Amino acid sequence: MANLTQDNIKKKRKTMKRRRRIQIFRLVFMCVLIALLGSAVLFFGISVYNVGNRVYNEFNSMYQGYNERKTARVGAVDPKFDGYTNILILGIDDGEQGDQQADTILVLSFSNDTGKSRLISIPRDTLVNANSSSGRLGTLYGWGGANLIVRHVSALLGVPIHQYIVIGMSTFAELIDTLGGVDIYVEENMDYDDPQSGLSIHLGQGYQHLNGEESQKYLRFLSSKLGDVGRVQRQQKFMKALYAKVLQLETIPKLPAIADIFQHKMETSAEIFDSAHLANVLRRMSSDPPTTVMLPGYENSDGAWIPNIAEIDSRMQELFPIQDIVEESSEE
C-alpha cells in the first residue's frame, strides 16, 4: 500500500513538472512571439516614418524650389496687391528660337473676391531700359524670355505680375478654332500682302465671324491711320469678345480640349501649387467685360512708344485703388 502511494506521488510530481515545463515553454513562446510582433510593428512604424519623412522632405524641397522660382520671377510683392491675380499674356511670333518677339503684350488682372477683371494693353514698341541701354519691350523676349518681360512690365506699371502665359500664333489659332470662332466688327477693309513673309490679309469691313487664322490676321493688321495704337485698340476689343465667348454655356463641353491646349502647347509659369488658387479665381470670373486701358504715352518719330510715367501711376491707382485692396485683403 505504501509503495502504491509513493508511486502515485512520483507520478503526480512528474505530471506537475511536465505541466510546468509546458507552461514555461508556452510563456517563452509567447514572449518570443510578442517580441517578434513588437519588432515587426516597430520596423513597420520606422519604415512608415522614414517613407513619410522622405515624402515630406521631397515635398518641402519642391515647395521651397517653387517659392525660390516665384520670388525670382515676381520679386518682393507688395501686400497691398494680395487681393488681385495679375497675369501677363504674351503673343509670340513664329520666328526662330531665340529670335522671337512678343507681338502682343497684355496684363489681365482679376479681383480675387469679385472676379472683376482689368485688361492693360502695352504696345510692343514700348521703350524700356535694358542692359544699360534702351530697347523695345517686345524684343526682350528673344533676349531673356518671359521672365525678363515680367520684370520690366512689373517695374513699368508698379504692379506685381503673379503669373505669365506665352502663346504662339499657331496655338492661338487652334485655341480660337476650338472655341468655335469669335464674332467681331471689322472697322475697315483690311488688305495687306507681304510675299516675303507669306502674310496675306483680306478682311472686309462689317460684322464677321472669324476663325483662328482670320483672328490672327485681324490682330496683326497695321492700319495706316492709327498705326500701333489702332492695333492695340483691336487687341482690346478682340479680348473683350473672347472673354464673352469663354463665359458662354456652349464653351463648357470644350473645356477639356482647351485645358489640353494650355497644358501641352503653351508656356506658363503656373505650377501645381498654383492650381487651387487659379481654379478659384477662374470660378469667380465676373460676367462683366474687362475694364480696358492702354499704357499711357506717345509715339515718337522712330515709331517707339514713350511711356508717360506720371499718367501710368495715376491710371494704376484708378485700377488698383488702395481702399479696395485693403477691403479685399481683410475679407480673405
C-alpha positions in Angstrom: 0.0 0.0 0.0 2.8 2.3 0.9 4.6 1.5 -2.4 1.4 2.4 -4.3 1.2 5.7 -2.5 4.8 6.6 -3.4 4.2 5.6 -7.0 1.3 8.0 -7.1 3.2 10.8 -5.6 6.1 10.2 -8.1 3.6 10.2 -11.0 2.0 13.4 -9.7 5.4 15.1 -9.4 6.3 14.1 -12.9 3.0 15.3 -14.2 3.4 18.6 -12.4 7.0 19.0 -13.7 5.8 18.3 -17.2 3.0 20.8 -16.8 5.5 23.4 -15.5 7.8 22.8 -18.4 4.9 23.2 -20.8 3.8 26.4 -19.1 7.4 27.7 -19.2 7.6 26.8 -22.8 4.3 28.5 -23.6 5.5 31.6 -21.7 8.8 31.6 -23.5 7.0 31.1 -26.8 4.6 33.9 -26.1 7.4 36.2 -25.1 9.3 35.4 -28.3 6.1 35.9 -30.3 5.3 39.2 -28.7 8.9 40.3 -29.2 8.8 39.3 -32.9 5.4 41.1 -33.3 6.7 44.1 -31.5 9.8 44.1 -33.7 7.7 43.8 -36.8 5.4 46.7 -35.7 8.4 48.8 -34.7 10.1 48.0 -38.1 6.9 48.9 -39.9 6.4 52.0 -37.9 10.0 53.1 -38.6 9.6 52.3 -42.3 6.4 54.3 -42.5 8.0 57.2 -40.6 11.1 57.1 -42.9 8.9 57.0 -46.0 6.7 59.8 -44.7 9.7 61.8 -43.7 11.2 61.3 -47.1 8.0 62.3 -48.8 7.7 65.4 -46.6 11.3 66.4 -47.3 10.8 65.9 -51.0 7.6 67.9 -50.9 9.2 70.6 -48.7 12.1 70.8 -51.1 9.8 71.1 -54.1 7.8 73.8 -52.3 11.0 75.7 -51.4 12.1 75.5 -55.1 8.7 76.7 -56.2 9.0 79.7 -53.8 12.5 80.5 -55.0 11.4 80.4 -58.6 8.4 82.6 -57.8 10.5 85.1 -55.9 13.0 85.3 -58.7 10.1 85.8 -61.2 7.9 88.1 -59.2 10.3 89.7 -56.7 9.0 91.2 -53.5 5.3 91.6 -53.7 3.5 94.5 -52.1 0.9 93.0 -49.7 -1.5 95.7 -51.0 -1.9 93.6 -54.1 -2.9 90.4 -52.3 -6.5 90.9 -53.4 -5.5 90.6 -57.1 -4.2 88.0 -59.5 -2.2 89.6 -62.4 -1.4 87.5 -65.4 0.9 88.6 -68.2 -0.2 87.3 -71.6 2.4 87.3 -74.4 1.6 86.6 -78.0 4.8 85.4 -79.7 5.6 85.5 -83.4 6.7 82.4 -85.4 10.4 83.4 -85.5 13.3 81.1 -84.8 14.1 80.1 -81.2 16.0 82.9 -79.5 14.9 85.4 -82.2 11.2 85.5 -81.4 9.4 88.7 -80.4 6.3 89.5 -78.3 3.8 90.9 -80.8 1.1 91.1 -78.1 1.7 92.2 -74.5 -1.3 92.2 -72.2 -1.8 92.2 -68.4 -5.1 90.6 -67.4 -5.9 91.3 -63.7 -8.6 89.6 -61.7 -10.1 90.7 -58.4 -9.9 87.5 -56.2 -13.0 88.5 -54.4 -15.4 89.8 -57.0 -14.0 88.2 -60.2 -14.0 91.6 -62.0 -11.2 92.0 -64.5 -8.9 94.6 -65.9 -7.0 94.5 -69.2 -3.9 96.6 -69.6 -2.5 96.7 -73.2 1.2 97.6 -73.6 2.5 98.4 -77.1 5.2 96.0 -78.2 7.4 99.0 -79.2 7.3 100.5 -75.7 10.7 101.9 -74.9 12.4 100.5 -71.8 15.8 100.5 -70.3 17.5 97.1 -70.7 21.2 96.1 -70.1 22.2 99.8 -69.6 20.6 100.8 -72.9 17.1 101.4 -74.3 15.2 98.7 -76.1 11.7 97.9 -77.3 9.7 95.8 -74.9 8.6 93.2 -77.5 12.2 92.4 -78.5 13.2 91.5 -74.9 11.6 88.0 -75.3 14.4 87.0 -77.6 16.9 88.1 -75.0 15.6 86.7 -71.8 12.2 85.1 -72.4 9.0 85.8 -70.5 10.8 86.3 -67.1 12.7 89.3 -68.5 9.5 90.9 -69.8 7.7 90.1 -66.5 10.3 92.2 -64.6 10.1 95.1 -67.0 6.3 95.2 -67.1 6.1 95.0 -63.3 8.6 97.9 -62.9 6.8 99.9 -65.7 3.3 99.5 -64.1 4.3 99.4 -60.5 2.1 96.3 -60.2 3.3 92.7 -59.4 2.9 90.1 -62.2 1.9 86.8 -60.5 1.8 84.5 -63.5 2.5 84.6 -67.2 1.2 82.8 -70.3 3.1 82.6 -73.6 1.1 81.6 -76.7 2.4 81.2 -80.2 0.4 82.2 -83.3 -0.5 78.7 -84.4 -1.5 77.7 -80.9 -3.6 80.9 -80.7 -5.4 80.0 -83.9 -6.0 76.5 -82.6 -7.5 77.9 -79.4 -9.9 80.2 -81.3 -11.0 77.3 -83.6 -11.6 75.1 -80.5 -13.8 77.8 -79.1 -15.7 77.9 -82.3 -14.5 81.3 -83.6 -15.2 84.8 -82.4 -17.8 87.4 -83.6 -16.4 90.9 -84.1 -17.0 94.1 -86.1 -14.1 94.7 -88.5 -13.7 98.5 -88.5 -12.3 98.9 -92.1 -11.4 96.9 -95.1 -8.1 95.2 -94.3 -6.0 94.4 -97.3 -2.3 93.7 -97.0 0.1 91.4 -98.8 3.7 90.6 -97.9 5.0 87.9 -100.2 8.4 87.7 -98.4 6.8 86.7 -95.0 3.9 84.9 -96.7 1.4 87.2 -94.9 -1.8 87.9 -96.8 -4.7 89.8 -95.1 -8.0 90.3 -96.7 -10.9 91.0 -94.4 -14.0 93.1 -95.3 -15.5 95.8 -93.2 -18.5 94.8 -91.1 -19.6 92.1 -88.7 -17.6 89.0 -89.2 -17.3 85.5 -87.6 -13.6 85.0 -87.5 -11.9 81.6 -87.3 -8.4 81.1 -85.8 -6.4 82.2 -88.9 -8.7 85.1 -89.6 -8.4 86.3 -85.9 -4.6 86.3 -86.3 -4.9 88.5 -89.4 -7.3 90.9 -87.7 -4.9 91.3 -84.8 -1.8 91.6 -86.9 -3.1 94.2 -89.4 -1.4 97.6 -89.1 -3.7 100.4 -90.2 -2.1 103.4 -91.9 -4.4 105.6 -89.9 -3.7 104.8 -86.3 -0.6 102.5 -86.6 0.2 100.5 -83.5 -2.4 102.4 -81.4 -5.1 101.1 -83.6 -3.6 97.6 -83.4 -3.7 97.8 -79.6 -7.3 99.0 -79.7 -8.2 96.0 -81.8 -6.5 93.7 -79.4 -8.6 95.1 -76.5 -11.8 94.8 -78.5 -10.9 91.2 -79.5 -10.1 90.2 -75.9 -13.4 91.5 -74.8 -15.2 89.4 -77.4 -13.0 86.4 -76.5 -13.8 86.9 -72.8 -17.5 86.9 -73.5 -17.1 83.8 -75.7 -15.4 81.9 -72.9 -18.2 82.6 -70.5 -20.9 81.2 -72.8 -22.5 77.9 -71.8 -21.5 76.3 -75.1 -17.9 76.6 -74.0 -18.3 74.1 -71.2 -18.1 70.9 -73.3 -14.9 72.3 -74.9 -13.1 72.9 -71.6 -11.1 69.6 -71.7 -9.8 70.4 -75.2 -9.0 73.9 -74.1 -7.2 72.6 -71.0 -5.2 70.3 -73.1 -4.0 73.2 -75.3 -3.0 75.1 -72.2 -1.2 72.2 -70.7 0.8 71.0 -73.8 1.0 73.9 -76.2 1.5 77.0 -74.1 4.3 78.1 -71.9 3.2 79.2 -68.4 4.7 80.0 -65.0 1.8 78.3 -63.2 2.8 75.2 -61.2 0.8 72.5 -59.3 1.0 74.7 -56.1 -0.9 77.5 -58.0 -3.7 75.2 -59.3 -6.2 75.6 -56.4 -5.8 79.4 -56.3 -6.2 79.8 -60.1 -9.2 77.5 -60.2 -10.8 79.6 -57.5 -10.1 82.8 -59.4 -11.5 81.4 -62.7 -14.5 80.1 -60.9 -15.3 83.6 -59.7 -14.9 85.3 -63.1 -17.4 88.1 -63.4 -19.7 88.3 -66.5 -18.9 92.0 -66.8 -16.5 92.7 -69.6 -12.9 93.7 -68.6 -12.1 97.4 -68.0 -9.5 98.1 -70.7 -6.6 100.5 -70.5 -3.8 101.3 -72.9 -0.4 102.1 -71.5 -0.3 106.0 -71.4 2.4 107.5 -73.6 3.1 108.8 -77.1 4.7 107.6 -80.2 8.0 109.3 -81.2 9.4 109.9 -84.7 11.1 106.4 -84.7 7.8 104.6 -84.0 8.8 103.8 -80.4 6.2 104.2 -77.6 7.4 106.5 -74.9 5.7 105.8 -71.6 4.2 108.6 -69.6 5.2 107.6 -66.1 3.1 110.1 -64.2 0.0 109.2 -66.2 0.7 105.5 -65.7 0.9 105.9 -61.9 -2.4 107.7 -62.0 -4.1 105.0 -64.1 -2.8 102.2 -61.9 -4.1 103.9 -58.8 -7.5 104.0 -60.5 -7.4 100.4 -61.5 -5.9 99.2 -58.1 -7.3 101.6 -55.6 -5.8 101.3 -52.1 -9.2 101.3 -50.4 -10.4 98.3 -52.4 -7.2 96.4 -51.9 -7.4 96.8 -48.1 -11.0 95.7 -48.1 -10.4 92.6 -50.2 -7.4 91.6 -48.2 -9.3 91.9 -44.9 -12.2 89.8 -46.2 -10.0 86.8 -47.1 
